[in-house]
């Protein structure tokens, strides 16, 4: 039942993202089976760095991405993108808000740092959907030995 919910959630998000794409002449379709295969193919590539990902599509208003993690990531904040996560596997602690420690901002407006201080903590797991507005510090904490994967919709502001 939980798997059906995840598949339905993913397909719903993909439909919404495809609808939001106003300049495209065709619709792109990514089956649940294709997505699961791509996530499975990314999993071994997540070692030893702790992360791996790919882009399903890059459109005028948004990007569709797959992300696999086996280790915690650093803190980050996107100046020009909202992130929407659909958790497809595993569990993580999501820290949001607060202050990024040792921040470094790149030419693209992306700020990265070591960790988040005074943020909010939320456990997220399969089937959960999360919206992170542009400018919001966020960080994923992964328990060692956990495989955590998401479909990410990066919405351009």
C-alpha positions in Angstrom: 0.0 0.0 0.0 2.8 2.4 0.9 4.6 1.7 -2.5 1.3 2.5 -4.3 1.1 5.8 -2.4 4.7 6.7 -3.4 4.1 5.8 -7.0 0.9 7.8 -7.1 2.6 10.8 -5.3 5.5 10.7 -7.8 3.2 10.5 -10.8 1.1 13.4 -9.4 4.2 15.6 -9.0 5.4 14.7 -12.5 2.0 15.7 -13.9 2.0 19.0 -12.0 5.5 19.7 -13.2 4.7 18.8 -16.8 1.6 21.1 -16.6 3.7 24.0 -15.3 6.0 23.7 -18.3 4.5 26.3 -20.6 7.1 26.4 -23.4 7.3 22.7 -24.1 5.7 21.2 -27.2 5.6 17.7 -25.8 5.0 15.9 -22.5 7.8 13.8 -21.0 6.8 10.6 -19.2 8.9 8.7 -16.7 7.3 5.5 -15.5 7.6 4.4 -11.9 9.5 1.4 -13.1 12.0 3.6 -15.0 12.5 5.8 -12.0 13.0 2.8 -9.6 15.6 1.4 -12.0 17.5 4.7 -12.3 17.5 5.1 -8.5 18.8 1.5 -8.1 21.5 2.3 -10.7 22.5 5.4 -8.8 22.8 3.6 -5.4 26.2 2.0 -6.0 27.5 5.3 -7.3 26.7 7.0 -4.0 29.8 5.4 -2.4 32.2 6.6 -1.2 31.1 10.3 -1.5 27.7 9.5 0.1 25.6 11.1 -2.8 24.7 10.5 -6.4 22.1 11.9 -8.6 20.8 12.5 -12.2 18.6 14.8 -14.1 15.4 13.5 -15.6 14.6 16.7 -17.4 15.6 20.4 -17.4 12.7 22.7 -18.4 12.1 26.4 -18.5 10.4 26.6 -15.2 11.9 23.6 -13.3 14.1 20.6 -13.3 13.3 17.0 -12.4 16.1 15.2 -10.6 16.8 11.9 -8.8 18.9 11.9 -5.7 20.4 9.0 -3.7 22.3 9.4 -0.4 24.1 7.1 1.9 25.7 9.8 4.1 24.7 13.1 5.5 25.2 16.2 3.3 26.4 19.7 4.1 24.0 22.6 4.6 22.8 24.6 1.6 20.5 27.3 0.5 19.4 28.0 -3.1 19.0 31.6 -4.1 16.9 30.9 -7.2 15.2 27.5 -6.7 12.5 26.1 -4.5 13.1 22.3 -3.8 10.3 19.8 -3.7 11.2 16.4 -2.4 9.3 13.2 -2.7 10.9 10.6 -0.6 11.0 7.2 -2.4 13.3 5.2 -0.1 14.7 5.3 3.4 14.5 7.9 6.2 16.4 11.0 7.0 16.4 14.0 9.4 15.8 17.2 7.5 17.1 20.4 9.1 15.6 23.6 7.8 15.9 27.3 8.7 18.5 28.5 11.2 21.9 29.7 10.2 24.5 27.9 7.9 27.8 27.5 9.6 30.9 28.5 7.6 28.8 29.7 4.6 30.4 30.1 1.2 28.3 31.6 -1.6 29.1 30.7 -5.2 28.6 32.9 -8.3 25.3 31.1 -8.9 23.9 32.3 -5.6 24.1 28.9 -4.0 25.3 29.0 -0.4 26.9 25.9 1.1 28.3 25.2 4.5 29.2 22.6 7.1 26.0 22.5 9.1 22.9 24.3 10.3 22.7 26.0 13.7 19.3 26.6 15.4 17.3 25.0 12.6 14.1 23.0 12.8 14.4 19.2 12.7 11.9 16.9 11.0 12.1 13.1 10.3 11.1 12.4 6.7 10.4 9.0 5.2 8.9 7.1 2.2 5.9 8.9 0.8 6.6 12.2 2.5 6.6 15.4 0.3 8.6 18.4 1.4 8.6 22.0 -0.1 11.7 24.1 0.7 11.4 27.7 -0.5 14.4 29.5 -2.1 16.6 31.1 0.5 15.8 28.5 3.2 18.9 26.7 4.7 18.5 23.0 4.6 20.5 19.8 5.3 19.8 16.1 5.2 21.2 13.9 8.0 21.4 10.2 7.1 22.0 7.4 9.6 25.0 5.3 8.5 24.0 2.3 6.5 20.7 3.9 5.3 19.9 4.3 1.6 17.8 7.4 1.2 16.4 8.5 -2.2 14.2 11.2 -3.5 12.7 12.7 -6.6 13.5 16.4 -6.5 11.6 19.1 -8.4 13.8 22.2 -8.5 11.4 25.1 -9.3 13.0 28.2 -10.7 11.8 31.5 -9.2 
